[in-house]
Every structure is written in C-alpha cells, then in structure tokens.
Amino acid sequence: MVRFASRKMRQHAALSEDFERELTREVLRTELLRVRALIMTGCVMMLFLTAIYLVDPVVVNRVWRGTEGLAEVYGLLVGFILFEVWIHTQIRKNLKLDRDLPVVRRYIGALIETSMPTVILILQIRTMGATQALGFAVPLIYFIFVILSTLRLDFWLSTFTGFVAAAQLFVVASIYDSSSFGEPQTYFHAVRSTIILICGVLAGSVGAQLRRQFAASIAAATARDRVTNLFGQHVSPQVVERLMAAGTSAGGDVRRVAVMFVDFRGFTAGAQSRTPQEVVDRLDGAFAVLVDILDRQGGIVNKFLGDGFLALFGAPLEASDAAHRAVAAGREMLTAMDHINAETSWPLRIGIGIHFGEVVAGNIGSPRRKEYTVIGDTVNFASRLEALNKDFGSQLLISASVRDALGADGDDAVALGEVEVRGYEQKVAVFQLG
C-alpha cells in the first residue's frame, strides 16, 4: 500500500507542472473568448445606436435629450472597447509566456467592466428620469456580463461579477428613485438585484464545472503524453490506458519478463540495390504487421534497433504468462512473414530470440529526458540467442527457462543441445521452435 501511494505521488508530481501549465493556457484561451465577446457587444451597441439615430432621430432625442447625451454614451462605449482591447493584448502576452493573470487584476477588471452598464444607466436616468430608465433596457445589460463571466472558469469571479451588478443596480435605484421608494418599489428593486446575484452564482457554478472538465481532460492528455514519451508511439491505446491506471515506476523494479529480440536477416544486402524510400516502405510495412501482433499478444516494443527491435512481455505491465505470450507472438510473426513474402518481390527472413528471467525495469535517463527500459543479463542473453539463428539457420530460438515456462505448450521445441554463447563461460541449452 505504501509503495502504491508513493508511486501515485511521484506520478502526480511528474504531471503537475505540465498539467498546471496547460490548465492555465486553457483558462486564458476562454478568457480571450470572453473579452472578444465583450468587444463585439460594445461594437454592436454602437452600431445599434447609430442605426436608431439614422432611422428615427426622434427616438434618440426622446431617450437621450439630443445628440449630446448620445455622444456621452458613444464615448463611454469607445473607452470600454479600448479597455477590453488592452486586456486582450495582456492576456495574449501572458499566454505566450505561459503565465497566468494576477488574481487582483482579474477582480479589478471585473469591477471596471461590470460598472459600465451602471454609468450608462446613470446617464440615461439624467435624460429619461429614474422610473423610465430603471424599467428600460439598460439594467438587462448586466446579464451579458454575468453570462460571459462563465468563461472565466472561476466560481468566485462570476459570483463577484453578479454581486457587483446587483449591488450597483440596487444602489442606483435607491439613490435616483428615492422619491417613489415605497415598500412595493423597494421589493421590486431588491428582487431584481437578487436575481442578478443568483445568476452570478449559477454562472460561477457552470464555470467551475467547465474548469473541472477541462482539468480532467488536460490531466488525461498529459498522462497520455507522458506515457508516449516514455514508451514511444508504438504502444497500443489499450496498453496506454492500463499504464495510466497503474502508473509507472520512476526508479527501477525487479520483474520477471520475457525478452524478445527480432532481426531481419540479409536486410542490409537487399537494401543496397534499392532506393532509400523503397527501403523505408518495406521496413515500415513489415514493422506494422509485427507490432500489431505484439499488441494482440500483450507485448510492447521497447526499442527499434535499425532493422529489428526489442520487445517485452511482462513489463511495464505484469503478466503471469509472459513466456507463453512471447512464444505465441513469435510463432504468429513467422506465419505472417511467410504470407508477406509470398506477395512481394523482396522477401524478408526474420530471426527471433526469446529468453525469460529477471530484469530491472524502470524509467532511466537524465532529468530532462527519460526512457523506459530493461537492464540485466536476461536482455543480453536474449540478444545473443537471436544472433544464434545465423549459426543454426533457424528463425525462432528460445532458452531453457522459456521451455520450462511453456510446459506442454513447448512439446514441439527441438533441443539443440548445449551451445557456446559469446560472452558466457559455460555452455547453455538452446531450443528451436518451427
């Protein structure tokens, strides 16, 4: 349990930096959408007022008492748009620097933005009168700011926006409509302000939920990227999901695994008479088939080694039948290559060596770049075993430990006797599978 908990903590620490960076960027992107929407809202309001003035100037004179009042609103809207443009540039600058906006600046910005309808309302009260202005369209503008505050993905900022809008509307109504402020009128303004505040809280709740969903998506994507960086792009989606659920060791674990080395025989000689593109296409086509077989049998490619690769069964995900899976994959590879060779002018012969034993498996490398790999004599012997295919003219050789693990499934294994292996003092038993 302690080991599991510490592994989760290490995984969380590795993901947290990338996670926070991506979450900050996502919040800033949604903030940019909100600012653009406010800029568009300001422009639309100016166009709307201009259209009314051009179509029916009498309405403008009745509402604003001439063009002077309308000019004040124009000036206010232009200032608001310029303010939002400045905020937009600040957000883009922080986005490039992977840096979040200061919290205090966010609240000050929310206060300034939400105060814009209040100033317009005061201007309209001076020309229309308090009762008409408070019952007209301007108080509805507060809802635009409350709704768009959802894109801040911050519960408290949205709640603050709703509170500022509700408080300012109620204070303006209290000051300018005091002559008619009886009990029914007080309830009217109080209820309307309360509704605005509730809308702010609801917008904050929606924003917080969106933030949680963004966070979950980013965490999953960050974990997938980390798995891909450690194990390469040749890991199947099913293996990625299991690795994300299980976590991976930051150090090294002792595992019993089946190690498989695969090499294409005579590939270099065949490549000399072909173009580089033909060589790549032939190699990629063969690798695609062999790696697909590994995926189905639960193995992974740990390294591509030119015209061959190192595959693992039992790491990073434990498997009690690792040797069986490795041999099944080897048999299937031989059959698949026979089918491929029958349909091509460039047949390829593969050599496979499989050994089963203990290795140290983990993420090894520098602090800036790590790679999941396995180290130990089991790996070295599997490589030597594959090379023996040249001496025996065979394609699939296994060690005695693999033969023992197979049991009855290895009855067709042919014993090649005690064989000298380069780098080993004593002879070792080798078996061939057809």
N, C-alpha and C positions, 0 to 999 in steps of 0.2 A: 504493500500500500504506500509506504514511504517512497519507494522507488517510482511508483506510478505518479505520485503527487509531484515529486521533484522533476520528473520528465515533462509533465504538463506545465510546470512553472518555467522550465527552460524554453519550451516551445512558445509559451506566451511572451517571454522576454524577447525571443527572436522575432516574433511577429509584431510586437507592439509598436516599434519605431516605424516600420513601413505602414502599419495599419493607421496610426495617428496621422501620418503624412497624407495618405490617400483620403482619409475621412475629412481632414482639413481642406483638401483640394475640392472634394465634393461639396462641402458646405459653401465654399467660396463660389463655386460654379452656380449653385442655386441662388446665392446672394446676387450674383450678376444677373440672373434671370429676373429677380425681383426689382432690381434697380432699372433694368431696361423696361420692364412693365410700367414702372412709375414715370420714366421719361416719356414713354408712349402715351401714358394717361395725361400728362401735362400738355403734350403736343395736341392730343385730341381735344382737350378742353379749350385750348386756344383756337383751334380750327372751328370748334362748335360755336364759340362766342363770336368769332368773325363771321361765320355763316348767318347767325341770327341777326347780327348788325347789318349785313348786306341785304338780307331778305326782308327783315321787318325792323327798321331802326326804332320804331315806336316802342317795341317791347324792351329794347335796351334802355331807352330813356325812362320808361316806367320803372324798370328794375334798378338801374344804376344812376338815375337822375342825370343823364347826359354822358358824354364820352369821357369826361374826367374820371368818373368812378370806374368806368370800364378800363381806362388806361392804368389805373392803380392795380386792377386785377391782372392785366397783362404783365405789368412789371413784376408782380408777385410770382406769377407763373414762370416767367423767364428766369427769375432768380432761383426758383425751385428747380427748374430743369438744369441750370448751370451747376447747382449744388449736387444734384444726382449724377451729372456727368463727372464731376470731381470725385465723387465716391466711386464711380465706375472705374476711373483710372487708378485709384488707390487699391481697389480690390484686384485689378489685373496685375498691378505691380507686386502685391503680396502673393498672388497666385504663381507668378514666375519665380519668386524667391522661396516658395513652399513655406510661407509664413502666414499665420492667422492674423486677423484684425484684432486690435486690443479690445477687451470687453467694454471698457469705459467709452471708447469711441463708438461702439455699436449702440449703446444706450443713448448717448448724446445725439447720434444720428437719428435714432427712432424718435426722440423728443422733438427734434427740429422738423422732421418730416411730418409727424402727426399734428404739429402745430399749424401747418399750412392751411388746412380747412378752417381752423379756428380764426386765423387772420382774415380769410375771405369772408367768413360768417360775420365778423365784426364790421368789415367794410360794407357788407350788404345790409346789416342792421341800420347803419347810418343813413342809407339811402331808401330802404324799404320800410323800416320800422321793425321792432323786435318780434312782434307776433307773426308777421308775414315771413320774415327771414328765417325764424326758427322752425316754421312749418313748411319751408320751401325745400329745395333740393340739396342745399349745401351740407346740412347735417348727414346726409346719406353718403357723402364723400368719405367720411370716416371709415365706412365699411370697406372701401377699396384698400385702405392702408392695413386694416385688420386682416383682411383675407390674404393680401400679399405677404403679410408677416409670417404666414405659414412657411414660406420659402426660406426663412431664416433658420429653420430646423432647430429652434430653441424655444422651449416652453416659456421660459421667463421673459424673453424678449417680446414674444407675442402677447403674453399677459400684460407686460408693461405698456405695449402699444395700445391694447384695449383699455387699460386704466387711464392712460393719458387722454385718449379720445373721450372716454366717458366723463372724466373729471373736468376737462376743459369745456365740453358742451354744457355740463350742468352749471359750472361757474359762470359762463357767459349768459346762460339763461337766467341765472339768479341775479346777475348784475343788471342786465339790459331789459329784462321782462319783469322787474320787481313790482311795477305798478299793478299788474294783473296777477300777481303771485298769490293766489288763494290756495286753499287746500287741494282742489282738483288739479289745478295747474302745476302745483309742486309735485304731486304724484305723477303727472304726465311726464315731466322732465326727468324725474328720478327713475321712473320705469324705463324710459328710453335710454338713459345713460347706463342703467344696469344691464340692459340687453346688449349694449355695445361691449361692456366689460365681459359679459358671458361669452360673447363671440370671440373676444380676445383669448379667453381661457381655452375655448374649443379649438381655435386656430393653433394655439400653443400645443395642445394635446395631439392634434393631427401632425404638426411639425415634428414633435418628439417621436411619434410613431414612425414617421418617414425617416428620421435620423437613425432610429434603431434598425430599420430595414436596410438603410444604406450601410450601417456599421456591419450588419450580418453579412451582406453581400461582399463588402470590402474584405472582411476577415476571411471569408471563404476563398476569395480570389487571391489574397495574399498568401494563404496557406497553400493553395494550388501552385502559385508561382514558386514558393519555397521548395515544394516537392519536386517541381520541374527542374529547378536549379541544381538540386542535389542529385537527382536520378536521371535527368535528361529527358528529352521529348519522346523517348522510346518506351515510356511507361504507359500502360493501358489506363483508360479512365477508371476502370474498376479498381485497379491497384492504387491509383491516386486517392480515391475515396477511402479505401481501407487505411492507407498511410496517414491521411488527415485525421481519421478517427483514432488511430492507435498512437500517433506521434512517432518521432524517430529520435534515436539516442544522439546526444551532442558529443559524446565521447565514443567509447568502444564497448561492445558487448561480445561475449564469447557465445558463438552459435554453432550448432551442427547443421551444416548446409551441404547441398550437392552443388559442386562447381563444374561447369561445362565450358570447355573451350571448343570453338568451331573455327575451322580454317578452310579456305578454298584452295584446292590443290592445283598447281600449274596455272594459277591465275595471272601471275606476272608474265609468263611466256606468252599467253594468249593476248594479253593487253598490248604487247609490243607491236602487233600488226593492226591495231585498231585505233580509232580516234579517241581522244580523251572523253568526248561526250558519249561515245558508244560504251566505253569502259564504265562510266558513271551510271549510265542507264541499265547496263547488265547487272552491276553490283547492287544498285538500288532495288531492282526488280527481285533479285534473289533474297536480299535482306528483308524486303517487305513480307515475303512468304514465310521465311524462317522466324521472324519476330512475331508474326501473327500466331504461329504455332506455340511459341513461348508464352504468349498472352493466354492462350486457351489452357495451357498446362500449369499456369500459375507462376511462371518464371519471369525474370526481368533481365534485360541486357544491362550489365554494369558498365561495360566499356566496348566501344567499337575499336578494333585493332587493325586498321587498314582493310585487308580483305578477309577479316574474321572478327570474332567478338568473344567476350567473356560473359557468360550468363550465370545467374544464381537462382537456386531453388531453396527456400527456407530462410532467406534474408532479402530485404528487411522484414518481411512478414514470415513468421514462423510457420513451418509445415511439417507435420509428423511423417508424411510420406514423401519427403523431398526427393529421395533417391528414385522412387517409383515415377514421380512426375518427370524427373530429368531424363530417365531412360525412355519413357513414353514419348517425350518431346524429341529425343534423338532418333527413335525409330520413325516417327512421323516425318521428321526432316529428310531422312533418306528417301522415303517414299515420294515426298513432294518434289525433291530434286530430280528423281527419275522422271516424273511427269513433265517437269520444266524442260529437262534436257531433250526429251522426245519431241519438243515443239520448237527448238531453237537450233541455230547453226553454230552456236558457241556453247557446247555442253560444259558444265562445271561439276567437278567432283569435290565433295567435302570430306574433311576429316573431323571426327568428334572424339573428345576425350572427357570422361566423367569420373570424378572422384568424390567421395563422401567423407566428411570429417569436420573437425573443429576449426573455426577461423575467428579472428577478431573483426567484427563488423561495426562500422560507425562512420560519422562524418569527420573526415580528416582533411587538413589543409591549413592555409593561413587564415587569419581573422577576416580578411577581405574575400577570400574565395575558398569554399569548402566543397568536398566531393564525397559522396557516399561510396565507400569501397570496402573490400575484404582483404585481410592480410593474414598470411600464415602458410605453413608448409602444404596445407591442403590445396591451396591455389597453385603453388609452384608445381606440385606433383601432377595436378590436372593438366597443366600446360605441357609438362614432359610426356604425359600419357598421350595427349593428342599428337605430339610430334612422332610417336612411335608408329603411327599409321603409315608413315613413309616406309619404315622397315618391313612391316608385315603386309603391305599392300591392302590394308583394311580401311574401313571408314568409321567404325564405331568401336572404341575400346573403353572398357570400364575397369576399375580397380577391384581388389578383393573385398574392400569394405562396401562397395556398391553391390557386388554379387551377393554378399551376405544379407544386405538390407532387402534385396529383391525377393529372397526366398524362392518359392515355387515359380514366381514370375520370371526368374532368371534361369530356368532349366535349359533354355536353348543357348546359354552362354558357352562358348568354346574356350577351354583353358589353353593358354599359350605358354604355360609354364612359368618358371622363374626367369625374369628378364632383367638384364642390366639397364639401369636408367641413369642418364647423365646427371651427375651431381649427388648421387646416392651411393654409399659404400656397399650396401647389401642388395642383392637381387630381390625383386618384388614380383608377386603374382599378378598376371595381366589376363584379362578375358576379352574375347571378341564377341560382339553381337552382330547378327546379319541385318 
